[in-house]
Amino acid sequence: MLLPLCPFTAARIAGLQATVLLLLTLLIKARVQIKAASALGLALLALQTLVFLAAAGALGLVAIGGAALALNRPRPAAA
């Protein structure tokens, strides 16, 4: 016999518990994914910065080498 003053049944309570467990699981999964994506983003940003610095350094070395080569070229004798 059901109690008329109790709106919750065992099935409804079990359903609520399953829903809460599912929502908590999804929340934890989302937080883990956010942290993983953030770490990946930071790693890619560091890689991009290192590649940019390496390219800028190589370009600077080429420019310095070209300037040194141009300045050390023998000049033709003036007539």
C-alpha positions as CSV (number, residue, x, y, z in Angstrom):
1,M,0.0,0.0,0.0
2,L,1.4,3.4,-1.0
3,L,1.4,6.3,1.4
4,P,-0.5,9.2,-0.1
5,L,1.7,11.8,1.6
6,C,5.0,10.4,0.2
7,P,5.5,11.6,-3.4
8,F,8.7,9.6,-3.9
9,T,8.8,6.0,-4.8
10,A,11.8,3.7,-4.9
11,A,12.0,3.9,-8.7
12,R,11.8,7.7,-8.7
13,I,14.6,7.9,-6.1
14,A,16.7,5.5,-8.0
15,G,16.1,7.5,-11.2
16,L,17.2,10.7,-9.4
17,Q,20.3,9.1,-8.1
18,A,21.2,7.8,-11.5
19,T,20.6,11.3,-13.0
20,V,22.8,12.9,-10.3
21,L,25.5,10.4,-10.9
22,L,25.4,10.9,-14.7
23,L,25.6,14.7,-14.3
24,L,28.5,14.5,-11.9
25,T,30.3,12.2,-14.2
26,L,29.8,14.5,-17.2
27,L,30.9,17.5,-15.1
28,I,34.2,15.7,-14.1
29,K,34.7,14.7,-17.7
30,A,34.2,18.2,-18.9
31,R,36.7,19.6,-16.3
32,V,39.3,17.0,-17.3
33,Q,38.8,17.9,-21.0
34,I,39.2,21.6,-20.3
35,K,42.4,21.0,-18.4
36,A,43.7,18.8,-21.2
37,A,42.8,21.3,-23.9
38,S,44.4,24.1,-21.9
39,A,47.6,22.1,-21.5
40,L,47.7,21.3,-25.2
41,G,47.1,24.9,-26.0
42,L,50.0,26.0,-23.8
43,A,52.2,23.4,-25.4
44,L,51.3,24.5,-28.9
45,L,51.8,28.2,-27.9
46,A,55.3,27.4,-26.6
47,L,56.1,25.4,-29.7
48,Q,54.9,28.3,-31.9
49,T,57.0,30.8,-30.0
50,L,60.1,28.6,-30.2
51,V,59.7,28.1,-34.0
52,F,59.2,31.9,-34.4
53,L,62.3,32.7,-32.4
54,A,64.4,30.1,-34.3
55,A,63.2,31.5,-37.6
56,A,63.9,35.1,-36.5
57,G,67.4,34.0,-35.3
58,A,68.2,32.2,-38.6
59,L,67.0,35.2,-40.6
60,G,69.2,37.5,-38.4
61,L,72.2,35.3,-38.9
62,V,71.6,35.3,-42.7
63,A,71.4,39.1,-42.7
64,I,74.5,39.5,-40.6
65,G,76.4,37.0,-42.8
66,G,75.2,38.9,-45.9
67,A,76.3,42.2,-44.5
68,A,79.7,40.8,-43.5
69,L,80.2,39.3,-47.0
70,A,79.2,42.6,-48.7
71,L,81.6,44.6,-46.5
72,N,84.5,42.2,-46.9
73,R,84.3,42.0,-50.7
74,P,87.4,43.3,-52.4
75,R,86.6,46.6,-54.1
76,P,87.8,47.3,-57.7
77,A,90.7,49.7,-57.9
78,A,89.9,53.3,-58.8
79,A,91.4,54.5,-62.1
